[in-house]
Amino acid sequence: MSASKITKKLGRLFLTALLLGPAMAFAEYSTLNMTESVSNVGQQMYDLHMLVLWICVVAGVLVFGVIIWSIIFHRKSKGAKPAHFHENTTIEVVWTSIPLIILVAIAVPATKTLLEYEDTTNSDITIKATGWQWKWEYDYIDDKVGDSKGIHFFSSLSKVSNDARQLGANEELPEHYLLDVDKRIIVPVGKKVRILTTAADVIHSWWVPELAIKRDAIPGFINESWFQAEEVGVYRGQCAELCGKDHGFMPIVVEVKSVEDYKQWASTAKGAASKAAAAAAAASGKTYTKAELMAKGKDVYAANCAACHQAAGTGGGPFPALKGSAVATTGSIADHIAIIADGKGIMPPFGSQLSALDIAAVTTYERNAWGNNTGDVVQPSQVK
């Protein structure tokens, strides 16, 4: 390649870098900076963050600028002579007063924002979020907007993400990988939503950056926080506390709807919950074939048990194998059901999370999968 062609190619590369460089740098910066919020109080936090950031930048430039200038122009090789004085009252007053003024200027708006953020009174909706290893349980406790009071559900990692995380690293990942759930929290736009956080096992943390909310969920305690989304949309977060081996797989998804759409959702959700409860009651009295229970049990196991006991039932680490285990082969069916429903050791209780049919199905599956082959068939009527 001739020198002229090399020069032209380098010129084009330089021009491309000059044009695209700032945009790429800004894109990278936006991922490193604090997330902007769709709530008013969250935007106040962001503005305070940027104010303090630029104050620090200016202070840093000035201080280090003076230091660098002094090193360059007052070095010994240029014949500089150090001044001999012990103290200067004027200088000390100045360098004490300026930081004090800056701190007061920051403290006033920061205190106002903090007090507003901690004020959970006059909320329109109250939702209790309970952390489990590794999912969230939601209860709509109070609602002045629609008819969501009494709605209850568990929210787990979506099946698409759960399946993808167990595949090889070269597999194509789905959209919103590890940040999507099977059931979203639904709230109305422009309404104050109070969140009560607690936990059933270990410490979790309920965090949705775009809603400017993060609060620890501690067993035996109720912590309060709130948000008020001013824009319709879907906002994603996750547990921000290291809560165990599947800590990275318990996301949070909040969908903000218009007030009318929210009311419609609440009405539909309550109707669906009533039908589901009736269906579960009816299912608990039915008798199922082994094939039906095995198919149902496989799905329940994949969604709730495989993360710890592995898809092949081989276990690992503190989680015992179910393949060939005494519990799933020679142990009594009643004891097997009790462990699933009530938990044991670090295993959480699933009695409040699964229906009688789910527990019967997964018990049947565990007693007949992976070569266990006990032949046992457990019916929902056997689950208390």
Sequence and secondary structure as in RCSB ss.txt:
>XXXX:A:sequence
MSASKITKKLGRLFLTALLLGPAMAFAEYSTLNMTESVSNVGQQMYDLHMLVLWICVVAGVLVFGVIIWSIIFHR
KSKGAKPAHFHENTTIEVVWTSIPLIILVAIAVPATKTLLEYEDTTNSDITIKATGWQWKWEYDYIDDKVGDSKG
IHFFSSLSKVSNDARQLGANEELPEHYLLDVDKRIIVPVGKKVRILTTAADVIHSWWVPELAIKRDAIPGFINES
WFQAEEVGVYRGQCAELCGKDHGFMPIVVEVKSVEDYKQWASTAKGAASKAAAAAAAASGKTYTKAELMAKGKDV
YAANCAACHQAAGTGGGPFPALKGSAVATTGSIADHIAIIADGKGIMPPFGSQLSALDIAAVTTYERNAWGNNTG
DVVQPSQVK
>XXXX:A:secstr
  HHHHHHHHHHHHHHHHHHHHHHHHHHHHHHS    SSHHHHHHHHHHHHHHHHHHHHHHHHHHHHHHHHHHS 
GGGT      S  HHHHHHHHHHHHHHHHHHHHHHHHHHHHHH   S SEEEEEEEETTEEEEEEEEESSSS TT
 EEEE B HHHHHHHTS TTS   TTTTS BSS EEEETTS EEEEEEESSS EEEEEGGGTEEEEE BT  EEE
EE   S EEEEEEE S  STTGGG EEEEEEE HHHHHHHHHHHHHHHHHHHHHHHHHHT    HHHHHHHHHHH
HHHHTHHHH TTS  BTTB   TT TTTTTS HHHHHHHHHH BTTB   TTTS HHHHHHHHHHHTTSTT    
    GGG  
